[in-house]
Amino acid sequence: MRIDPEGSYFMPVSIPQRPIKAGVFEDVWFIAATYESDKDAMVALLPEPFEPADEPLVTVWYARCPQVNFLAGADYNMIGVDLATFFNGAKEQLSGNYSLVLWEDQWNPVLRGRDLLGVPKLMASVPDFTRESDNWRGEGRENGSLLLNVSVERTKARTVSQVAEANEAMKNDRWMGWKYIPNVDGKGAAVSHPTLIGRQITIAESWVGEGSISYGDINGETHPWSGDIVTALRTLEVKQYRSGTVNHGSMTITRALNRVLA
């Protein structure tokens, strides 16, 4: 075979897969808690030219995705951490959220998100969220040990006008990452650049409540895959909780809107 330099490939490159122009998530539940943390701790975790936003906010979020087109209608779940950031590039200056880490429970979206988008995805056990009355909770685990969890308690439904305001705010939501593929000898990068991810979320119904999070008590010795990551997350101490939200709606991630930041 001849590899087309303008083709669309994933591994294995010898057997091209069908390209998908957009990831369509028809029915998504989001649980998120945002808190104020330490700006210096965020500086240590943001690759330049990303900088912490004026308010050093951390958002831990969970998503339940029951119907996904690139899984032929199958489902998966995810849980991750975003940092409020300002991209201070040579040509572009953008405010948004930087994807620090994201765990998912299916390999297909992990590989697509890492290889294509630059989202720092890893595998974990991410069970369906739980809801007890007005209390919602999502978590991720590795080999039975807690990685992190997020809870929103004592929730109250948002009004139609409040949902409309939330959707308007979503139009300015920029989700960014860093695409990094190491050289074959493990030294330096074959690919390394910041990315803007073409994520669009539409909220159909929403609740607000009291958000809270916790990170697991694991380390790199006992959990070589994620232990050092969770150790780093614990440096993002909770100074003050700002919000807790539960949103139900849809999401698309469109290839045409993904691009490298400059």
Secondary structure by P-SEA (a helix, b strand, c coil): ccccccccccccccccccccccccccbbbbbbbbbbccaaaaaacccccccccccbbbbbbbbbbcccccccccccccccccccccccccccccbbbbbcbbbbccaaaaaaaaaccccccccccccccccccccccccccccccccccccccbbbbbcaaaaaaaaaaaaabbbbbbbbbbccccccccbbbbbbbbbbbbbcccccccccccccccccccccccaaaaaaaaacccccccccbbbbbbbbbbcccccccc
